[in-house]
Amino acid sequence: MGAQRTVALSLDIESHLIWEQLPKGERSRRVREALSVAQLVLKRDEEIEYLRGFKTRALGEIKKLKISNLELRDFGCKCVIGNVSVGDLE
């Protein structure tokens, strides 16, 4: 069965010599394998970006809560948990 799609490769001289010695079926298998790996890399890149965004949002929320607590303390609010002042817990 002939090729259904054409793929263009840019190879250095050493890679080109190796490529030329591979049987055509092996070439196709290697291209499919490389595309599968590339797809996996793209998915992981997306996951990394999602987690970076999540981390940034979480750190921002922590900062807001700390500022809010400081503001409450500045207004004289004192929280007590189990007869222990929150300030003593820090």
C-alpha positions in Angstrom: 0.0 0.0 0.0 1.4 3.4 -0.9 1.8 6.3 1.3 -1.4 8.1 2.3 0.3 11.2 3.6 3.6 12.9 3.0 5.8 14.1 5.8 8.7 16.6 5.3 11.7 16.1 7.6 14.7 18.4 8.1 17.7 16.3 9.0 21.4 16.9 9.5 23.8 14.9 7.4 24.3 12.1 9.9 20.6 11.7 10.6 19.9 11.7 6.8 22.4 8.9 6.2 20.8 6.8 9.0 17.3 7.6 7.6 18.3 6.5 4.1 19.4 3.1 5.4 16.1 2.4 7.2 13.5 0.3 5.3 10.4 2.4 4.3 8.2 0.5 6.8 10.6 1.3 9.6 10.6 5.0 8.5 6.8 5.1 8.8 6.9 3.4 12.2 9.5 5.9 13.5 7.5 8.9 12.2 4.3 7.6 14.0 6.3 7.0 17.1 7.8 10.6 17.0 4.3 12.1 16.5 2.9 10.1 19.5 5.7 11.4 21.7 5.2 14.9 20.4 1.4 14.6 21.3 2.3 13.5 24.8 4.7 16.4 25.2 2.0 18.9 24.1 -0.5 17.4 26.6 2.1 17.6 29.4 2.9 21.2 28.4 -0.8 22.1 28.7 -1.0 20.4 32.2 2.1 22.3 33.3 0.5 25.6 32.2 -2.7 24.7 34.0 -0.8 23.9 37.2 1.2 27.1 37.0 -2.0 29.1 36.7 -3.5 27.2 39.6 -0.4 27.9 41.7 -0.5 31.6 40.9 -4.2 31.8 41.8 -3.6 29.9 45.1 -0.7 32.1 46.1 -2.8 35.2 45.3 -5.6 33.9 47.5 -3.1 33.2 50.3 -1.8 36.7 50.0 -5.3 38.2 50.1 -6.2 36.2 53.2 -3.0 37.2 55.0 -3.7 40.9 54.2 -7.3 40.5 55.3 -6.2 39.0 58.6 -3.7 41.8 59.2 -6.4 44.3 58.5 -8.8 42.6 61.0 -6.1 42.6 63.7 -5.4 46.3 63.0 -9.1 47.0 63.8 -8.6 45.2 67.1 -10.3 42.0 66.2 -8.8 39.2 68.3 -9.8 35.6 67.5 -9.6 32.9 70.1 -9.6 29.2 69.4 -9.9 26.9 72.3 -8.8 29.6 74.7 -5.6 30.2 72.7 -5.2 33.5 70.9 -4.6 33.1 67.1 -1.5 35.3 67.6 -0.1 32.6 69.9 -0.6 30.0 67.3 1.7 31.7 64.8 
